[in-house]
Amino acid sequence: MTEKRIGVVYLTDGRRDDLTYASVVALGLCHKREIDIHIVQSGFRSVPPPAVLRVLQAKGHRLATHTLSTVHRGLCGHGHITSTAYEKTEAIAAVSGEHDVVCYLDNDTLVMRPLDLAVTAPKTQPLAAVPDLSISTGFDNPAFFENCEKHGLERRYFNSGLIVINVPRWIGSGIPERYDSLIQRHAEFCPYWDGSCIHVDQCAFNIAANRAWETLPVEFNVQKSAFQTRYWDRALIRHYTGPEKFLPARAHRIDRQERSVLGRISRDCGELGLEIPPGYLGWTYWANRLRRNAERSKISRLIGQFLAV
């Protein structure tokens, strides 16, 4: 029997499809085996740029788009995170019938080097993910550990920008249903923050998973809280959390690795129109790194302590 391909799903409302297609191309160029990439478009329908299709097909990958009717839950986003984030379970469901393993990826992720997502497939649990580096360490919220104790929650807490699903276990787990029942309550009160919360879908996902998830190596989802640390340098996938993304590229944020990845996307898929700062402005990146020395040292220390446990 032929092994089914892994399905990778992106969810977009069309507002930042410059990120979506650049992320898709980076994944396609770096993935070691052929995969199916699905772009789930919330509330709209659009054809991918022909250059993106050509690049993916040349690597043996398949690209499909799906239209998702917007789910009106009466919930708002927060800042740069739109209410589309609530629809991740629907996006996963839209492609689950075609795959045994589905990997959900946020569109602000960028694959930095060759990888194979097959190794991330959950071994015994419904899902696998990477811990949220700024929350699990207490960097964002020093009261996180106390609040977990107070509300009977596990201290393990994943970032929902990369979620790898074993489809049969996921369907039978009740996690999607629990998530749907939790998001309204979470919008009113978040036990992790013991009050209001800015993380839209992520906390509800963690509560719904209820310990039924496997921890992946940090390299598969290094969030931007670890920017300019050794973890960022070693990332297989960088996740540009926060309002500043990898596009538009800015000289004070782009290092050699990122310049190389974006440069390859630009060469192979010029239709995307990426503009990359000239190399001689690289000094601004190092000046920024020096300016952030105290913050970098703090998060590096906290991540190191967290991973050592």
C-alpha positions as YAML, in Angstrom:
chain: A
units: angstrom
residues:
- id: 1
  name: MET
  ca: [0.00, 0.00, 0.00]
- id: 2
  name: THR
  ca: [1.33, 3.44, -0.91]
- id: 3
  name: GLU
  ca: [2.01, 5.59, 2.12]
- id: 4
  name: LYS
  ca: [-0.12, 8.70, 2.23]
- id: 5
  name: ARG
  ca: [1.66, 12.02, 1.92]
- id: 6
  name: ILE
  ca: [1.79, 14.36, 4.86]
- id: 7
  name: GLY
  ca: [-0.65, 17.23, 4.47]
- id: 8
  name: VAL
  ca: [0.48, 20.70, 5.47]
- id: 9
  name: VAL
  ca: [-2.28, 23.23, 5.99]
- id: 10
  name: TYR
  ca: [-2.15, 27.02, 6.11]
- id: 11
  name: LEU
  ca: [-5.10, 29.21, 7.11]
- id: 12
  name: THR
  ca: [-5.42, 32.69, 5.67]
- id: 13
  name: ASP
  ca: [-7.91, 35.53, 5.50]
- id: 14
  name: GLY
  ca: [-5.99, 37.03, 2.58]
- id: 15
  name: ARG
  ca: [-4.61, 40.02, 4.46]
- id: 16
  name: ARG
  ca: [-1.00, 38.81, 4.53]
- id: 17
  name: ASP
  ca: [-0.71, 36.40, 1.65]
- id: 18
  name: ASP
  ca: [2.71, 37.83, 0.91]
- id: 19
  name: LEU
  ca: [3.71, 35.87, 4.01]
- id: 20
  name: THR
  ca: [1.59, 32.85, 3.10]
- id: 21
  name: TYR
  ca: [3.15, 32.28, -0.31]
- id: 22
  name: ALA
  ca: [6.70, 33.05, 0.79]
- id: 23
  name: SER
  ca: [6.26, 30.56, 3.65]
- id: 24
  name: VAL
  ca: [4.82, 27.95, 1.28]
- id: 25
  name: VAL
  ca: [7.71, 28.34, -1.17]
- id: 26
  name: ALA
  ca: [10.33, 28.12, 1.61]
- id: 27
  name: LEU
  ca: [8.70, 24.91, 2.86]
- id: 28
  name: GLY
  ca: [8.54, 23.46, -0.64]
- id: 29
  name: LEU
  ca: [12.19, 24.24, -1.38]
- id: 30
  name: CYS
  ca: [13.42, 22.74, 1.90]
- id: 31
  name: HIS
  ca: [11.23, 19.70, 2.49]
- id: 32
  name: LYS
  ca: [13.04, 16.43, 1.88]
- id: 33
  name: ARG
  ca: [10.06, 14.41, 0.63]
- id: 34
  name: GLU
  ca: [7.02, 15.17, -1.47]
- id: 35
  name: ILE
  ca: [4.10, 16.64, 0.47]
- id: 36
  name: ASP
  ca: [0.63, 18.06, -0.15]
- id: 37
  name: ILE
  ca: [0.27, 21.72, 0.80]
- id: 38
  name: HIS
  ca: [-3.22, 23.07, 1.44]
- id: 39
  name: ILE
  ca: [-4.08, 26.76, 1.68]
- id: 40
  name: VAL
  ca: [-7.43, 27.21, 3.40]
- id: 41
  name: GLN
  ca: [-8.88, 30.60, 2.51]
- id: 42
  name: SER
  ca: [-11.32, 31.97, 5.05]
- id: 43
  name: GLY
  ca: [-14.23, 33.81, 3.47]
- id: 44
  name: PHE
  ca: [-12.66, 34.32, 0.04]
- id: 45
  name: ARG
  ca: [-11.35, 32.48, -2.99]
- id: 46
  name: SER
  ca: [-8.10, 33.27, -4.78]
- id: 47
  name: VAL
  ca: [-5.78, 31.47, -7.19]
- id: 48
  name: PRO
  ca: [-2.14, 31.10, -6.08]
- id: 49
  name: PRO
  ca: [0.51, 32.86, -8.20]
- id: 50
  name: PRO
  ca: [1.57, 30.60, -11.12]
- id: 51
  name: ALA
  ca: [5.23, 30.93, -10.09]
- id: 52
  name: VAL
  ca: [4.43, 29.37, -6.70]
- id: 53
  name: LEU
  ca: [2.78, 26.41, -8.42]
- id: 54
  name: ARG
  ca: [5.76, 25.96, -10.75]
- id: 55
  name: VAL
  ca: [8.28, 25.94, -7.89]
- id: 56
  name: LEU
  ca: [6.29, 23.40, -5.87]
- id: 57
  name: GLN
  ca: [5.56, 21.13, -8.83]
- id: 58
  name: ALA
  ca: [9.24, 21.10, -9.76]
- id: 59
  name: LYS
  ca: [9.92, 19.64, -6.30]
- id: 60
  name: GLY
  ca: [7.14, 17.07, -6.60]
- id: 61
  name: HIS
  ca: [4.80, 18.78, -4.14]
- id: 62
  name: ARG
  ca: [1.09, 19.37, -4.70]
- id: 63
  name: LEU
  ca: [-0.74, 22.59, -3.84]
- id: 64
  name: ALA
  ca: [-4.48, 22.89, -3.31]
- id: 65
  name: THR
  ca: [-6.70, 25.72, -2.13]
- id: 66
  name: HIS
  ca: [-9.91, 25.38, -0.14]
- id: 67
  name: THR
  ca: [-12.54, 27.96, 0.70]
- id: 68
  name: LEU
  ca: [-13.83, 28.05, 4.26]
- id: 69
  name: SER
  ca: [-17.04, 29.84, 5.09]
- id: 70
  name: THR
  ca: [-16.23, 32.36, 7.80]
- id: 71
  name: VAL
  ca: [-17.39, 31.07, 11.18]
- id: 72
  name: HIS
  ca: [-19.09, 33.95, 12.98]
- id: 73
  name: ARG
  ca: [-18.47, 33.33, 16.67]
- id: 74
  name: GLY
  ca: [-18.82, 36.96, 17.69]
- id: 75
  name: LEU
  ca: [-15.22, 36.98, 18.90]
- id: 76
  name: CYS
  ca: [-12.59, 39.55, 18.10]
- id: 77
  name: GLY
  ca: [-8.91, 39.18, 17.36]
- id: 78
  name: HIS
  ca: [-6.20, 41.06, 19.17]
- id: 79
  name: GLY
  ca: [-3.79, 43.46, 17.51]
- id: 80
  name: HIS
  ca: [-2.16, 41.74, 14.52]
- id: 81
  name: ILE
  ca: [-3.95, 38.45, 15.32]
- id: 82
  name: THR
  ca: [-7.28, 38.43, 13.51]
- id: 83
  name: SER
  ca: [-10.36, 36.42, 14.46]
- id: 84
  name: THR
  ca: [-9.50, 33.98, 11.65]
- id: 85
  name: ALA
  ca: [-7.17, 32.32, 14.18]
- id: 86
  name: TYR
  ca: [-10.22, 30.76, 15.81]
- id: 87
  name: GLU
  ca: [-10.83, 28.70, 12.66]
- id: 88
  name: LYS
  ca: [-7.77, 26.42, 12.89]
- id: 89
  name: THR
  ca: [-9.83, 23.35, 13.77]
- id: 90
  name: GLU
  ca: [-12.04, 23.95, 10.73]
- id: 91
  name: ALA
  ca: [-8.98, 24.34, 8.51]
- id: 92
  name: ILE
  ca: [-7.55, 21.06, 9.81]
- id: 93
  name: ALA
  ca: [-10.90, 19.33, 9.32]
- id: 94
  name: ALA
  ca: [-11.08, 20.57, 5.72]
- id: 95
  name: VAL
  ca: [-8.09, 18.43, 4.72]
- id: 96
  name: SER
  ca: [-8.15, 15.61, 7.29]
- id: 97
  name: GLY
  ca: [-9.99, 13.19, 5.02]
- id: 98
  name: GLU
  ca: [-6.99, 13.11, 2.67]
- id: 99
  name: HIS
  ca: [-4.20, 12.38, 5.16]
- id: 100
  name: ASP
  ca: [-3.23, 10.32, 8.17]
- id: 101
  name: VAL
  ca: [-0.90, 13.09, 9.38]
- id: 102
  name: VAL
  ca: [-1.64, 16.79, 9.05]
- id: 103
  name: CYS
  ca: [0.71, 19.60, 10.02]
- id: 104
  name: TYR
  ca: [-0.85, 22.99, 10.65]
- id: 105
  name: LEU
  ca: [1.52, 25.94, 10.10]
- id: 106
  name: ASP
  ca: [0.97, 29.65, 10.71]
- id: 107
  name: ASN
  ca: [1.78, 31.76, 7.68]
- id: 108
  name: ASP
  ca: [4.39, 33.76, 9.62]
- id: 109
  name: THR
  ca: [6.69, 30.74, 9.73]
- id: 110
  name: LEU
  ca: [9.79, 30.38, 7.57]
- id: 111
  name: VAL
  ca: [11.62, 27.10, 6.97]
- id: 112
  name: MET
  ca: [15.33, 27.83, 7.26]
- id: 113
  name: ARG
  ca: [17.00, 24.57, 6.27]
- id: 114
  name: PRO
  ca: [16.25, 21.06, 4.93]
- id: 115
  name: LEU
  ca: [13.78, 19.12, 7.09]
- id: 116
  name: ASP
  ca: [11.29, 16.27, 7.03]
- id: 117
  name: LEU
  ca: [8.04, 16.84, 8.90]
- id: 118
  name: ALA
  ca: [7.44, 13.08, 8.96]
- id: 119
  name: VAL
  ca: [9.67, 12.87, 12.04]
- id: 120
  name: THR
  ca: [7.30, 15.19, 13.91]
- id: 121
  name: ALA
  ca: [4.29, 12.88, 13.62]
- id: 122
  name: PRO
  ca: [2.88, 12.02, 17.08]
- id: 123
  name: LYS
  ca: [3.89, 8.57, 18.28]
- id: 124
  name: THR
  ca: [1.04, 7.88, 20.73]
- id: 125
  name: GLN
  ca: [-0.91, 11.13, 21.22]
- id: 126
  name: PRO
  ca: [-3.37, 13.03, 18.99]
- id: 127
  name: LEU
  ca: [-0.98, 15.94, 18.47]
- id: 128
  name: ALA
  ca: [2.61, 17.10, 18.80]
- id: 129
  name: ALA
  ca: [3.85, 20.66, 19.20]
- id: 130
  name: VAL
  ca: [6.68, 22.83, 20.49]
- id: 131
  name: PRO
  ca: [6.42, 24.62, 23.85]
- id: 132
  name: ASP
  ca: [5.71, 28.33, 23.74]
- id: 133
  name: LEU
  ca: [9.09, 29.76, 24.65]
- id: 134
  name: SER
  ca: [7.96, 33.03, 26.17]
- id: 135
  name: ILE
  ca: [4.99, 31.65, 28.14]
- id: 136
  name: SER
  ca: [6.34, 28.29, 29.33]
- id: 137
  name: THR
  ca: [9.45, 29.99, 30.67]
- id: 138
  name: GLY
  ca: [7.57, 32.74, 32.53]
- id: 139
  name: PHE
  ca: [9.23, 35.39, 30.32]
- id: 140
  name: ASP
  ca: [5.91, 36.98, 29.29]
- id: 141
  name: ASN
  ca: [4.03, 36.30, 32.49]
- id: 142
  name: PRO
  ca: [5.93, 35.51, 35.71]
- id: 143
  name: ALA
  ca: [2.61, 34.51, 37.32]
- id: 144
  name: PHE
  ca: [2.10, 31.73, 34.76]
- id: 145
  name: PHE
  ca: [3.29, 28.95, 37.07]
- id: 146
  name: GLU
  ca: [1.24, 30.20, 40.02]
- id: 147
  name: ASN
  ca: [-1.86, 30.48, 37.82]
- id: 148
  name: CYS
  ca: [-1.39, 26.94, 36.51]
- id: 149
  name: GLU
  ca: [-1.25, 25.69, 40.09]
- id: 150
  name: LYS
  ca: [-4.26, 27.77, 41.09]
- id: 151
  name: HIS
  ca: [-6.46, 26.49, 38.24]
- id: 152
  name: GLY
  ca: [-5.17, 22.91, 38.06]
- id: 153
  name: LEU
  ca: [-3.47, 23.28, 34.70]
- id: 154
  name: GLU
  ca: [-0.36, 21.58, 33.42]
- id: 155
  name: ARG
  ca: [2.72, 23.79, 33.16]
- id: 156
  name: ARG
  ca: [3.51, 22.36, 29.73]
- id: 157
  name: TYR
  ca: [2.07, 24.82, 27.24]
- id: 158
  name: PHE
  ca: [2.50, 24.63, 23.47]
- id: 159
  name: ASN
  ca: [2.65, 27.26, 20.77]
- id: 160
  name: SER
  ca: [-0.15, 26.73, 18.24]
- id: 161
  name: GLY
  ca: [1.83, 28.05, 15.26]
- id: 162
  name: LEU
  ca: [2.87, 24.48, 14.44]
- id: 163
  name: ILE
  ca: [0.59, 21.60, 15.36]
- id: 164
  name: VAL
  ca: [1.19, 18.10, 13.99]
- id: 165
  name: ILE
  ca: [-1.93, 15.94, 14.03]
- id: 166
  name: ASN
  ca: [-2.42, 12.19, 13.92]
- id: 167
  name: VAL
  ca: [-5.78, 12.38, 12.19]
- id: 168
  name: PRO
  ca: [-7.50, 9.21, 13.51]
- id: 169
  name: ARG
  ca: [-6.45, 9.96, 17.11]
- id: 170
  name: TRP
  ca: [-7.35, 13.65, 16.71]
- id: 171
  name: ILE
  ca: [-10.87, 12.82, 15.51]
- id: 172
  name: GLY
  ca: [-11.41, 10.41, 18.39]
- id: 173
  name: SER
  ca: [-9.83, 12.64, 21.05]
- id: 174
  name: GLY
  ca: [-12.62, 15.16, 21.51]
- id: 175
  name: ILE
  ca: [-10.07, 17.99, 21.33]
- id: 176
  name: PRO
  ca: [-11.77, 19.88, 18.46]
- id: 177
  name: GLU
  ca: [-15.12, 19.73, 20.25]
- id: 178
  name: ARG
  ca: [-13.63, 20.81, 23.58]
- id: 179
  name: TYR
  ca: [-11.82, 23.65, 21.85]
- id: 180
  name: ASP
  ca: [-15.06, 24.91, 20.28]
- id: 181
  name: SER
  ca: [-16.78, 24.85, 23.67]
- id: 182
  name: LEU
  ca: [-13.88, 26.63, 25.37]
- id: 183
  name: ILE
  ca: [-13.12, 29.59, 23.14]
- id: 184
  name: GLN
  ca: [-16.10, 31.69, 24.24]
- id: 185
  name: ARG
  ca: [-15.29, 31.09, 27.91]
- id: 186
  name: HIS
  ca: [-11.63, 31.81, 27.31]
- id: 187
  name: ALA
  ca: [-12.48, 35.15, 25.69]
- id: 188
  name: GLU
  ca: [-14.09, 36.13, 29.00]
- id: 189
  name: PHE
  ca: [-11.53, 34.62, 31.37]
- id: 190
  name: CYS
  ca: [-8.16, 32.94, 30.82]
- id: 191
  name: PRO
  ca: [-6.94, 30.74, 33.69]
- id: 192
  name: TYR
  ca: [-3.32, 30.97, 32.51]
- id: 193
  name: TRP
  ca: [-3.43, 34.74, 32.99]
- id: 194
  name: ASP
  ca: [-6.07, 34.68, 35.71]
- id: 195
  name: GLY
  ca: [-8.00, 37.31, 33.79]
- id: 196
  name: SER
  ca: [-8.06, 38.68, 30.25]
- id: 197
  name: CYS
  ca: [-5.71, 37.26, 27.64]
- id: 198
  name: ILE
  ca: [-4.28, 38.31, 24.27]
- id: 199
  name: HIS
  ca: [-3.56, 34.84, 22.90]
- id: 200
  name: VAL
  ca: [-6.92, 34.35, 21.13]
- id: 201
  name: ASP
  ca: [-6.97, 30.60, 20.29]
- id: 202
  name: GLN
  ca: [-3.79, 29.24, 21.86]
- id: 203
  name: CYS
  ca: [-4.80, 28.94, 25.51]
- id: 204
  name: ALA
  ca: [-8.09, 27.26, 24.59]
- id: 205
  name: PHE
  ca: [-6.13, 24.78, 22.47]
- id: 206
  name: ASN
  ca: [-3.89, 23.94, 25.41]
- id: 207
  name: ILE
  ca: [-6.79, 23.45, 27.80]
- id: 208
  name: ALA
  ca: [-8.65, 21.34, 25.22]
- id: 209
  name: ALA
  ca: [-5.59, 19.13, 24.65]
- id: 210
  name: ASN
  ca: [-5.55, 18.38, 28.39]
- id: 211
  name: ARG
  ca: [-2.01, 16.93, 28.45]
- id: 212
  name: ALA
  ca: [-2.67, 14.77, 25.38]
- id: 213
  name: TRP
  ca: [0.21, 16.14, 23.33]
- id: 214
  name: GLU
  ca: [3.83, 15.26, 22.64]
- id: 215
  name: THR
  ca: [6.68, 17.71, 22.94]
- id: 216
  name: LEU
  ca: [8.69, 18.34, 19.77]
- id: 217
  name: PRO
  ca: [12.27, 19.64, 19.66]
- id: 218
  name: VAL
  ca: [12.40, 23.42, 19.86]
- id: 219
  name: GLU
  ca: [14.06, 23.64, 16.44]
- id: 220
  name: PHE
  ca: [10.74, 22.91, 14.72]
- id: 221
  name: ASN
  ca: [9.13, 26.13, 15.97]
- id: 222
  name: VAL
  ca: [11.55, 28.72, 17.32]
- id: 223
  name: GLN
  ca: [9.39, 31.71, 18.13]
- id: 224
  name: LYS
  ca: [10.59, 35.26, 17.83]
- id: 225
  name: SER
  ca: [10.91, 35.65, 21.58]
- id: 226
  name: ALA
  ca: [14.21, 33.80, 20.97]
- id: 227
  name: PHE
  ca: [15.26, 36.29, 18.26]
- id: 228
  name: GLN
  ca: [19.05, 36.65, 17.93]
- id: 229
  name: THR
  ca: [19.78, 33.80, 20.35]
- id: 230
  name: ARG
  ca: [21.47, 30.48, 19.60]
- id: 231
  name: TYR
  ca: [18.02, 28.88, 19.40]
- id: 232
  name: TRP
  ca: [17.04, 31.29, 16.62]
- id: 233
  name: ASP
  ca: [20.32, 30.55, 14.82]
- id: 234
  name: ARG
  ca: [19.72, 26.76, 14.93]
- id: 235
  name: ALA
  ca: [16.04, 26.83, 13.96]
- id: 236
  name: LEU
  ca: [14.64, 24.52, 11.32]
- id: 237
  name: ILE
  ca: [11.51, 26.69, 11.33]
- id: 238
  name: ARG
  ca: [11.45, 30.27, 12.56]
- id: 239
  name: HIS
  ca: [8.12, 31.61, 13.77]
- id: 240
  name: TYR
  ca: [7.81, 35.39, 13.55]
- id: 241
  name: THR
  ca: [5.38, 35.92, 16.40]
- id: 242
  name: GLY
  ca: [4.41, 39.50, 17.18]
- id: 243
  name: PRO
  ca: [3.54, 42.31, 14.79]
- id: 244
  name: GLU
  ca: [6.92, 42.41, 12.94]
- id: 245
  name: LYS
  ca: [7.12, 39.57, 10.39]
- id: 246
  name: PHE
  ca: [9.82, 38.42, 7.98]
- id: 247
  name: LEU
  ca: [8.14, 40.59, 5.33]
- id: 248
  name: PRO
  ca: [8.73, 43.35, 4.65]
- id: 249
  name: ALA
  ca: [12.39, 42.46, 5.27]
- id: 250
  name: ARG
  ca: [14.22, 45.05, 7.35]
- id: 251
  name: ALA
  ca: [17.98, 45.40, 7.61]
- id: 252
  name: HIS
  ca: [18.05, 45.53, 11.43]
- id: 253
  name: ARG
  ca: [16.08, 42.24, 11.66]
- id: 254
  name: ILE
  ca: [17.47, 40.11, 8.84]
- id: 255
  name: ASP
  ca: [20.54, 37.91, 9.38]
- id: 256
  name: ARG
  ca: [22.55, 35.91, 6.83]
- id: 257
  name: GLN
  ca: [20.37, 32.82, 7.09]
- id: 258
  name: GLU
  ca: [17.16, 34.74, 6.52]
- id: 259
  name: ARG
  ca: [18.75, 36.74, 3.70]
- id: 260
  name: SER
  ca: [19.76, 33.45, 2.05]
- id: 261
  name: VAL
  ca: [16.27, 31.92, 2.34]
- id: 262
  name: LEU
  ca: [14.47, 35.04, 1.10]
- id: 263
  name: GLY
  ca: [17.05, 35.44, -1.66]
- id: 264
  name: ARG
  ca: [16.35, 31.92, -2.92]
- id: 265
  name: ILE
  ca: [12.59, 32.54, -2.81]
- id: 266
  name: SER
  ca: [13.13, 35.75, -4.77]
- id: 267
  name: ARG
  ca: [15.27, 34.02, -7.41]
- id: 268
  name: ASP
  ca: [12.98, 31.01, -7.84]
- id: 269
  name: CYS
  ca: [9.71, 32.91, -7.50]
- id: 270
  name: GLY
  ca: [10.30, 36.47, -8.65]
- id: 271
  name: GLU
  ca: [6.57, 37.00, -9.11]
- id: 272
  name: LEU
  ca: [6.25, 37.45, -5.33]
- id: 273
  name: GLY
  ca: [8.25, 40.68, -5.60]
- id: 274
  name: LEU
  ca: [10.32, 40.27, -2.45]
- id: 275
  name: GLU
  ca: [12.55, 43.22, -1.61]
- id: 276
  name: ILE
  ca: [15.66, 42.31, 0.38]
- id: 277
  name: PRO
  ca: [17.83, 44.97, 2.05]
- id: 278
  name: PRO
  ca: [21.34, 45.21, 0.58]
- id: 279
  name: GLY
  ca: [24.07, 43.30, 2.37]
- id: 280
  name: TYR
  ca: [26.08, 46.39, 3.30]
- id: 281
  name: LEU
  ca: [23.32, 47.32, 5.76]
- id: 282
  name: GLY
  ca: [24.10, 44.20, 7.77]
- id: 283
  name: TRP
  ca: [25.78, 46.33, 10.43]
- id: 284
  name: THR
  ca: [22.33, 47.50, 11.56]
- id: 285
  name: TYR
  ca: [21.45, 43.90, 12.47]
- id: 286
  name: TRP
  ca: [24.52, 43.64, 14.68]
- id: 287
  name: ALA
  ca: [23.81, 47.03, 16.23]
- id: 288
  name: ASN
  ca: [20.31, 45.82, 17.03]
- id: 289
  name: ARG
  ca: [21.75, 42.62, 18.51]
- id: 290
  name: LEU
  ca: [24.05, 44.64, 20.76]
- id: 291
  name: ARG
  ca: [21.18, 46.90, 21.84]
- id: 292
  name: ARG
  ca: [19.12, 43.85, 22.80]
- id: 293
  name: ASN
  ca: [21.88, 42.12, 24.71]
- id: 294
  name: ALA
  ca: [20.13, 42.13, 28.11]
- id: 295
  name: GLU
  ca: [16.84, 40.82, 26.68]
- id: 296
  name: ARG
  ca: [18.64, 38.14, 24.63]
- id: 297
  name: SER
  ca: [20.58, 36.97, 27.67]
- id: 298
  name: LYS
  ca: [17.44, 36.75, 29.80]
- id: 299
  name: ILE
  ca: [15.37, 34.70, 27.35]
- id: 300
  name: SER
  ca: [18.36, 32.46, 26.55]
- id: 301
  name: ARG
  ca: [18.83, 31.71, 30.24]
- id: 302
  name: LEU
  ca: [15.12, 31.01, 30.77]
- id: 303
  name: ILE
  ca: [14.87, 28.74, 27.73]
- id: 304
  name: GLY
  ca: [17.99, 26.88, 28.79]
- id: 305
  name: GLN
  ca: [16.58, 26.31, 32.29]
- id: 306
  name: PHE
  ca: [13.23, 25.21, 30.84]
- id: 307
  name: LEU
  ca: [14.78, 22.69, 28.44]
- id: 308
  name: ALA
  ca: [17.01, 21.28, 31.16]
- id: 309
  name: VAL
  ca: [14.04, 20.21, 33.29]
...
